[in-house]
Amino acid sequence: MDEFWVFGYGSLMWNPGFEFEERQQAHLYGFRRSLCVRSWVHRGTQESPGLVLGLDRGGSCRGMAFRVLPERSAAVVDYLRERELVTHVYKERNLLASLADGRRVTAVTYVIDREHQQYAGSLGIEEAAETVSRATGRSGANIDYVTSTLDHLREMGIRDHWLEDVGRAAVKLRALSA
């Protein structure tokens, strides 16, 4: 029986939205968690875009892997495509992930399309913090997205130093503008 796994690096880690049989921390090599997606709807607008997470090439990323029963895999893929491919800023990929228990599995995940117009590239801490501190979209303030993400990462024992630096700088900027 083939196993079906999903790798999450952002909100999917704590809010997968689908049934799973097993969940483990996992490590993905060759990609890193990055605030590299310009959000035009949920955390910003086209006139004042926010930033949300993408899986960009280079480095590595600690996240969460979910094992789904084979008979549910098609429904989970349909759900993920609806959730992640709204503007096609992500590409669906099957990548090798190392689980916390030592197993290596192939997992479906979503990586940034560097050719997409919403790709922000590798931003510096100051530029990212400035964007995060001021942007607001349909789902709320961008700073709330970043601080919530950091809270959840801490609860899971996952450190992302660059994102933590952006979060601290954005909170300071927000306080200065209040």
Buried (B, 14 or more C-beta within 10 A) or exposed (E): EEBBBBBBBBBBBBEBEBEBEEBBBBBBEEBBBBBBBBBBBBBBBEEEBBBBBBBBEEEEBBBBBBBBBEEBBEEBBEBBBEBBEEBEBBBEBEBEBBBEEEEEBBBBBBBBBEEBEBBBEEBEBEBBBBBBBBBBBEBEBBBEBBBBBBEBBEEBEBEBEBBBBBBBBBBEBBEEEE
